Amino acid sequence: MKLTYQLHKEEKAYFLHIQGDLIGDEVGPKLVEMVSDAVNDGIKNFVVDLSQVRYISSSGIGLLITMLTKMRNVDGEVYLTSPSEHVKKLLIITKLNNIFTVFDSVEEVKEKVS
């Protein structure tokens, strides 16, 4: 399933809502560019809503780690929200649940970053 996304900017955070398969294809560089834009805008919180993501490949994992590295280099953070059961299992197996802060909902993370 082709990846589509919407970016929603708020005062203290960027919210990226992804739908489809996160496989790090041609959309990958665009997503990393969005993190760079957030950094340039002085935003320290980048939220990735995974509720509509069915599958993440190894390239997709690399993409998430690149986004996290860019934000942490400026004392920022990438938060993951609403992963499906399949994506949750992947985060646990790869131990990325220990690297990323994962929230059950976008509302939960909004409470933290506001």
WOLIN-V417944 format. One record per residue. N is the residue number from 1. SS is DSSP state (h for helix, s for strand, l for the rest). PHI is phi in whole degrees, -180 to 180 (* if undefined). D_LAST is the distance of its C-alpha to the last C-alpha in Angstrom with 2 decimals. Layout:
# WOLIN-V417944
[[N,SS,PHI,D_LAST] [N,SS,PHI,D_LAST]]
This chain:
# WOLIN-V417944
[[1,l,*,33.27] [2,l,-65,32.02] [3,l,-82,28.41] [4,s,-128,26.42] [5,s,-155,22.80] [6,s,-133,20.33] [7,s,-110,17.58] [8,s,-123,14.71] [9,s,-101,12.82] [10,l,-122,9.57] [11,l,-59,8.55] [12,l,-112,6.57] [13,s,-159,8.33] [14,s,-103,11.74] [15,s,-117,12.68] [16,s,-108,16.37] [17,s,-104,18.29] [18,s,-110,21.69] [19,s,-127,24.84] [20,s,110,28.12] [21,s,-102,29.35] [22,s,-90,27.48] [23,l,-118,30.61] [24,l,68,29.71] [25,l,-76,32.24] [26,l,-64,32.24] [27,l,-78,28.63] [28,h,-50,27.53] [29,h,-61,27.86] [30,h,-66,25.86] [31,h,-68,22.88] [32,h,-65,23.23] [33,h,-62,23.52] [34,h,-63,20.14] [35,h,-66,18.63] [36,h,-61,20.82] [37,h,-62,19.60] [38,h,-62,15.94] [39,h,-60,17.33] [40,h,-63,19.44] [41,l,-84,16.63] [42,l,78,14.93] [43,l,-85,12.04] [44,l,-106,11.49] [45,s,-125,9.91] [46,s,-127,12.36] [47,s,-108,12.34] [48,s,-112,15.91] [49,s,-85,16.76] [50,s,-100,20.21] [51,s,-61,21.11] [52,s,-107,23.87] [53,s,-95,25.20] [54,s,-88,28.66] [55,s,-148,29.77] [56,s,-129,28.71] [57,l,-87,31.58] [58,h,-62,31.97] [59,h,-67,31.19] [60,h,-65,27.96] [61,h,-63,27.07] [62,h,-59,28.04] [63,h,-63,25.79] [64,h,-61,22.69] [65,h,-67,23.82] [66,h,-61,24.37] [67,h,-62,20.85] [68,h,-63,19.53] [69,h,-61,22.06] [70,h,-58,21.12] [71,h,-71,17.45] [72,h,-69,18.58] [73,l,-65,21.18] [74,l,-117,18.63] [75,l,61,16.61] [76,l,-101,14.13] [77,s,-149,13.68] [78,s,-108,14.61] [79,s,-110,13.48] [80,s,-103,16.04] [81,s,-129,15.65] [82,l,53,18.39] [83,l,-68,21.45] [84,l,-66,24.79] [85,h,-59,27.26] [86,h,-62,29.17] [87,h,-69,26.25] [88,h,-58,25.17] [89,h,-61,28.78] [90,h,-62,28.78] [91,h,-63,25.71] [92,h,-72,27.55] [93,h,-60,30.91] [94,l,-86,29.67] [95,l,63,27.61] [96,h,-71,24.56] [97,h,-66,22.66] [98,h,-88,23.14] [99,l,-97,21.82] [100,l,-92,18.78] [101,s,-90,15.97] [102,s,-114,16.63] [103,s,-114,14.79] [104,l,-75,16.84] [105,l,-150,14.67] [106,h,-65,12.04] [107,h,-60,10.60] [108,h,-61,10.49] [109,h,-71,8.59] [110,h,-61,5.92] [111,h,-63,5.69] [112,h,-75,5.82] [113,h,-91,3.80] [114,l,-89,0.00]]
